[in-house]
Amino acid sequence: MKEKILVENLVKKYGDNTVLNDINVSIQEGEVVCVIGPSGSGKSTFLRCLNRLEEPTSGDIIIDGAHLMDKNTNINAVRQHIGMVFQHFNLFPHLSVLENIILAPMDLKKMSRNEAESKAIQLLDTVGLADKKDMYPDNLSGGQKQRLAIARAIIRNPEIYIFDDSFSALDYQTDANLRRALKSYVRDSAVVIVAQRVATVMDADQIIVLDEGKIVGKGTHSELMETCSTYQEFAASQGIGGEKNEQKNN
């Protein structure tokens, strides 16, 4: 598998406050990596550094061979290969649901309107919004806005997806159903998900546990349930225990 993201010795400080400390991560093509940890542990800052929406204090981030810390790197060109879904949707309120989705592929990928609309309608059906295509974002619920934002990122077919707590506005069942439905769309890409719920990350290829800006655990769900006390406590607080509980939640 091809390495899509490499993070080496990443440090991010705000003044004297160290938010991320010596972060090292490798993410492969086709891999789903989830980042979890208590509030304030640095999860969202880490994701924003991957897109250089936050400037790292030191360390290196390499996306598809491009060194983001190199001043000669065209960061906007790198971002063309990344689909990022934020916590706060960032939808265009003056555009309909359908128009929100087709704008990027028509503008960036030079897709024809007919092709963009055809793909968008298929995606809207996948995320359960086919009947909302002519509505405007202000008329959607929080969960519907979240699904729209996810569909808008996926239609671009980027090589890397970054989801910043993008499933938090969904109930557990919708979250599970949506992630299952989207698997075929993202299977050849590297996927990075920040999540609050252990149920969201349990099937990930790799889970990174952050606490106070440091990686305190790395592995699969079953591995972390054996080796990482922070992850165990996080899981227990959400009613997820060992094998029996895990089977119950599947």
RAZI-V93215 format. One record per residue. N is the residue number from 0. OMEGA is omega in degrees with one decimal (999 if undefined). D_CENTER is the distance of its C-alpha to the mean C-alpha in whole Angstrom. Layout:
n->N omega->OMEGA d_center->D_CENTER
n->N omega->OMEGA d_center->D_CENTER
This chain:
n->0 omega->-179.3 d_center->20
n->1 omega->176.8 d_center->19
n->2 omega->-178.3 d_center->17
n->3 omega->-177.8 d_center->14
n->4 omega->173.6 d_center->13
n->5 omega->178.1 d_center->16
n->6 omega->-176.6 d_center->16
n->7 omega->172.3 d_center->20
n->8 omega->-177.2 d_center->21
n->9 omega->175.4 d_center->19
n->10 omega->174.5 d_center->20
n->11 omega->179.3 d_center->20
n->12 omega->166.6 d_center->23
n->13 omega->-174.5 d_center->24
n->14 omega->178.9 d_center->27
n->15 omega->-176.9 d_center->28
n->16 omega->178.3 d_center->25
n->17 omega->-176.4 d_center->23
n->18 omega->175.9 d_center->19
n->19 omega->-173.8 d_center->18
n->20 omega->174.1 d_center->21
n->21 omega->179.8 d_center->21
n->22 omega->178.5 d_center->18
n->23 omega->-175.3 d_center->18
n->24 omega->172.5 d_center->15
n->25 omega->-177.6 d_center->15
n->26 omega->-175.0 d_center->13
n->27 omega->172.7 d_center->15
n->28 omega->179.3 d_center->14
n->29 omega->-177.1 d_center->14
n->30 omega->173.4 d_center->12
n->31 omega->-178.6 d_center->9
n->32 omega->179.4 d_center->9
n->33 omega->178.6 d_center->8
n->34 omega->-175.6 d_center->9
n->35 omega->179.5 d_center->11
n->36 omega->-179.0 d_center->15
n->37 omega->175.2 d_center->17
n->38 omega->-179.9 d_center->17
n->39 omega->-177.2 d_center->17
n->40 omega->177.9 d_center->16
n->41 omega->-175.0 d_center->14
n->42 omega->-176.8 d_center->11
n->43 omega->176.6 d_center->10
n->44 omega->177.3 d_center->13
n->45 omega->-179.7 d_center->11
n->46 omega->-179.0 d_center->8
n->47 omega->174.2 d_center->11
n->48 omega->-179.6 d_center->13
n->49 omega->-179.9 d_center->11
n->50 omega->-175.0 d_center->12
n->51 omega->168.0 d_center->15
n->52 omega->168.1 d_center->14
n->53 omega->178.3 d_center->16
n->54 omega->175.7 d_center->19
n->55 omega->176.0 d_center->19
n->56 omega->176.4 d_center->23
n->57 omega->-177.4 d_center->23
n->58 omega->-178.0 d_center->22
n->59 omega->174.4 d_center->20
n->60 omega->-178.4 d_center->17
n->61 omega->179.7 d_center->17
n->62 omega->-180.0 d_center->15
n->63 omega->177.8 d_center->17
n->64 omega->-179.8 d_center->20
n->65 omega->179.2 d_center->20
n->66 omega->-175.6 d_center->21
n->67 omega->-178.8 d_center->19
n->68 omega->177.8 d_center->22
n->69 omega->-177.2 d_center->24
n->70 omega->179.6 d_center->26
n->71 omega->179.9 d_center->27
n->72 omega->176.2 d_center->23
n->73 omega->-174.5 d_center->22
n->74 omega->179.4 d_center->19
n->75 omega->176.5 d_center->19
n->76 omega->177.2 d_center->19
n->77 omega->-177.8 d_center->17
n->78 omega->177.3 d_center->14
n->79 omega->-178.3 d_center->16
n->80 omega->-176.4 d_center->14
n->81 omega->172.3 d_center->10
n->82 omega->-176.9 d_center->9
n->83 omega->176.4 d_center->7
n->84 omega->-175.4 d_center->6
n->85 omega->175.9 d_center->8
n->86 omega->-170.8 d_center->10
n->87 omega->166.2 d_center->13
n->88 omega->-177.8 d_center->12
n->89 omega->178.2 d_center->15
n->90 omega->176.4 d_center->17
n->91 omega->-173.0 d_center->20
n->92 omega->-177.1 d_center->23
n->93 omega->178.9 d_center->25
n->94 omega->176.5 d_center->24
n->95 omega->177.2 d_center->24
n->96 omega->-179.3 d_center->21
n->97 omega->-178.1 d_center->22
n->98 omega->176.6 d_center->23
n->99 omega->-176.6 d_center->19
n->100 omega->-172.7 d_center->18
n->101 omega->-175.6 d_center->21
n->102 omega->-175.7 d_center->21
n->103 omega->-179.4 d_center->18
n->104 omega->177.9 d_center->20
n->105 omega->-176.3 d_center->23
n->106 omega->-173.6 d_center->23
n->107 omega->-176.5 d_center->21
n->108 omega->-180.0 d_center->22
n->109 omega->178.1 d_center->25
n->110 omega->176.7 d_center->25
n->111 omega->-179.2 d_center->28
n->112 omega->-179.2 d_center->27
n->113 omega->179.9 d_center->28
n->114 omega->-179.6 d_center->26
n->115 omega->-179.5 d_center->23
n->116 omega->179.6 d_center->24
n->117 omega->179.0 d_center->25
n->118 omega->-178.6 d_center->21
n->119 omega->-179.4 d_center->20
n->120 omega->176.6 d_center->22
n->121 omega->179.1 d_center->21
n->122 omega->179.2 d_center->18
n->123 omega->176.1 d_center->19
n->124 omega->179.6 d_center->21
n->125 omega->-176.9 d_center->18
n->126 omega->174.4 d_center->16
n->127 omega->-179.0 d_center->20
n->128 omega->-176.1 d_center->20
n->129 omega->-178.2 d_center->23
n->130 omega->-178.5 d_center->26
n->131 omega->-168.4 d_center->24
n->132 omega->-178.6 d_center->24
n->133 omega->178.3 d_center->27
n->134 omega->178.7 d_center->26
n->135 omega->-174.5 d_center->24
n->136 omega->-178.0 d_center->21
n->137 omega->-179.9 d_center->23
n->138 omega->-179.7 d_center->25
n->139 omega->173.7 d_center->22
n->140 omega->178.6 d_center->21
n->141 omega->179.3 d_center->17
n->142 omega->178.5 d_center->16
n->143 omega->176.3 d_center->17
n->144 omega->-179.7 d_center->16
n->145 omega->179.2 d_center->12
n->146 omega->177.4 d_center->13
n->147 omega->179.5 d_center->14
n->148 omega->178.5 d_center->11
n->149 omega->179.0 d_center->9
n->150 omega->-179.5 d_center->13
n->151 omega->177.7 d_center->13
n->152 omega->-173.3 d_center->10
n->153 omega->-176.9 d_center->11
n->154 omega->178.4 d_center->15
n->155 omega->179.8 d_center->15
n->156 omega->-178.9 d_center->14
n->157 omega->179.6 d_center->12
n->158 omega->-179.5 d_center->13
n->159 omega->174.2 d_center->9
n->160 omega->174.8 d_center->6
n->161 omega->-179.5 d_center->3
n->162 omega->-178.5 d_center->2
n->163 omega->-179.5 d_center->5
n->164 omega->-170.1 d_center->7
n->165 omega->-179.2 d_center->7
n->166 omega->-173.4 d_center->9
n->167 omega->-179.0 d_center->11
n->168 omega->-178.0 d_center->14
n->169 omega->173.6 d_center->14
n->170 omega->-172.7 d_center->17
n->171 omega->-175.9 d_center->17
n->172 omega->178.1 d_center->18
n->173 omega->176.9 d_center->17
n->174 omega->-178.1 d_center->13
n->175 omega->-178.7 d_center->15
n->176 omega->-178.1 d_center->16
n->177 omega->179.9 d_center->14
n->178 omega->177.8 d_center->11
n->179 omega->-178.3 d_center->15
n->180 omega->-175.3 d_center->16
n->181 omega->-175.1 d_center->13
n->182 omega->-176.7 d_center->13
n->183 omega->-179.4 d_center->16
n->184 omega->-170.8 d_center->14
n->185 omega->-169.1 d_center->11
n->186 omega->-179.6 d_center->14
n->187 omega->-177.6 d_center->15
n->188 omega->169.1 d_center->12
n->189 omega->-176.1 d_center->10
n->190 omega->177.4 d_center->6
n->191 omega->-176.4 d_center->4
n->192 omega->167.2 d_center->3
n->193 omega->-176.6 d_center->6
n->194 omega->174.9 d_center->8
n->195 omega->-173.8 d_center->12
n->196 omega->177.5 d_center->13
n->197 omega->179.6 d_center->15
n->198 omega->179.3 d_center->15
n->199 omega->-171.7 d_center->11
n->200 omega->-170.5 d_center->11
n->201 omega->-176.9 d_center->15
n->202 omega->-177.0 d_center->14
n->203 omega->176.1 d_center->12
n->204 omega->-179.7 d_center->14
n->205 omega->176.3 d_center->13
n->206 omega->177.5 d_center->13
n->207 omega->-179.1 d_center->13
n->208 omega->177.9 d_center->15
n->209 omega->173.4 d_center->15
n->210 omega->-178.4 d_center->19
n->211 omega->174.3 d_center->20
n->212 omega->-179.3 d_center->18
n->213 omega->172.7 d_center->19
n->214 omega->-179.6 d_center->18
n->215 omega->177.6 d_center->20
n->216 omega->179.5 d_center->19
n->217 omega->-179.5 d_center->17
n->218 omega->174.7 d_center->18
n->219 omega->178.8 d_center->17
n->220 omega->-177.2 d_center->18
n->221 omega->178.6 d_center->21
n->222 omega->-177.9 d_center->22
n->223 omega->176.8 d_center->20
n->224 omega->177.5 d_center->23
n->225 omega->-166.4 d_center->25
n->226 omega->-170.2 d_center->25
n->227 omega->-176.5 d_center->23
n->228 omega->178.7 d_center->24
n->229 omega->179.0 d_center->21
n->230 omega->178.2 d_center->19
n->231 omega->179.6 d_center->22
n->232 omega->178.8 d_center->23
n->233 omega->-179.9 d_center->20
n->234 omega->-178.9 d_center->20
n->235 omega->-179.8 d_center->24
n->236 omega->178.9 d_center->23
n->237 omega->175.4 d_center->21
n->238 omega->178.9 d_center->24
n->239 omega->-178.0 d_center->22
n->240 omega->-177.4 d_center->25
n->241 omega->-173.4 d_center->26
n->242 omega->-177.5 d_center->27
n->243 omega->-179.9 d_center->28
n->244 omega->180.0 d_center->26
n->245 omega->179.7 d_center->23
n->246 omega->-179.2 d_center->25
n->247 omega->-176.5 d_center->26
n->248 omega->179.9 d_center->22
n->249 omega->999 d_center->22
